[in-house]
Amino acid sequence: MPAFPQPIVDYFRAARQRAQRRKSAWNLLLFPLGFGAWIGIWYAFFRLVWAFHTTIYPDHQLADFWQRGISFASFVPSFLMVFAPMLSAMAAGFAFANVLVWLIPPARRTLDAEARGYPGTSFNESMRSLGKIFLWTFPIGFVVALAAALCLTSLR
């Protein structure tokens, strides 16, 4: 099993500890907003990669993507087109959720109070960590996804 880079492992370990400590109802907003934004941003990233792909192969249709009977040679690049941008979308989605909840003044006050006394758990520190994850994963994920889009010559 591949090992994840240590900063990502450290961030998620700290996030798990924060989640166990946070008890306010405002935290319930972070989960659905974060996962919803993650999925939405991931889909948007895939559509950007697909748009790049269709400029090179204009006869390819999204409706034909991952059809039954796809060859291994086509499945690998198509898989990379979909999943390479996933980690950067996750970081962006959770950052977006943090910002949305932070914009609600009572939520901001409550979450700031819960973060006091716990280094690395403030809004600014969380956003900095998510930003670092995004800055590492976005270029790598998109280079892989775009290279895969370039190599996907057949959808069969």
C-alpha angles and dihedrals in degrees: 000000000000118000118236119230111271096243090058092047091048092049094052092044089054091044090055090052091049091050092053091050099044113086107165122112089240088075089066088069093057096062101055093035092049095048093041092051091044092055092044094049091044090054091048090051091050090050089053090052090046091051089053090048094051092051087061097036105027093173092064114101125201089227088066094052114119096359121173111280096030112165122242089243089059096037096059097057092039090051090051091048089058103037106032093078093046100099094048090048089052092053092046092047095051091045089052091050091049090053093048093051091042089057089065104084098210090047091048092052093047095046092045089053091050091050095052112112094017112097115222095021103094121107093253094048093046092049091048090053093047089047091053091050090049093048091053099041102038100064094040093046094047095046089052092045094048092046089051090049089053092050096047098097096157133032091208 
